């Protein structure tokens, strides 16, 4: 179960939630309850490099490199 990170546009709270797959369920801020939230790019996916022969992407999340 992946962890998705969010920022609330109303109170600027940063929080993370465990969610099933690409669940499109409505997310509410853990501080104020607002549903005006933005999904953030996680530090794992933004720091992943192709130096190891693997690249992030595709339906499984990773694909083998040469």
C-alpha positions in Angstrom: 0.0 0.0 0.0 1.7 3.2 -1.1 2.0 6.4 0.9 0.7 9.6 -0.8 1.8 13.0 0.5 -0.5 16.0 0.4 -0.5 19.7 1.3 -3.7 21.5 2.3 -4.3 24.7 0.3 -6.4 26.2 3.2 -4.1 25.7 6.2 -0.8 24.6 4.6 -0.7 21.4 6.6 1.6 18.7 5.1 0.5 15.1 5.7 0.8 11.6 4.3 -1.8 8.9 3.9 -1.7 5.2 3.1 -4.0 4.5 0.1 -4.8 1.5 -2.1 -3.2 1.9 -5.6 -4.4 4.9 -7.6 -7.4 5.3 -5.4 -9.4 8.4 -6.4 -11.1 8.6 -3.0 -11.6 12.1 -1.7 -8.8 13.2 0.7 -9.4 15.6 3.6 -6.8 17.5 5.5 -5.8 15.9 8.8 -5.7 19.3 10.6 -8.7 21.3 9.3 -10.8 18.7 7.4 -10.7 20.7 4.1 -10.9 18.8 0.9 -8.9 21.5 -0.9 -5.6 19.5 -0.9 -2.9 19.0 -3.5 -1.0 15.7 -3.9 2.8 16.2 -3.7 5.6 14.5 -5.5 7.2 12.2 -3.0 10.8 12.5 -2.1 11.4 8.8 -3.3 10.1 9.4 -6.8 11.8 12.7 -7.2 15.2 11.4 -6.1 15.2 8.1 -8.0 17.9 8.0 -10.6 18.6 5.7 -13.5 22.3 5.1 -12.5 21.3 1.8 -11.0 19.9 0.5 -14.3 16.3 1.0 -13.2 14.0 3.9 -14.0 10.8 4.9 -12.3 7.6 4.7 -14.3 5.3 2.3 -16.0 2.3 0.5 -14.4 4.5 -1.5 -11.9 6.5 1.6 -10.8 9.9 0.3 -12.0 11.2 -1.1 -15.2 14.5 -2.9 -15.8 17.3 -1.1 -17.6 20.1 -2.5 -19.7 
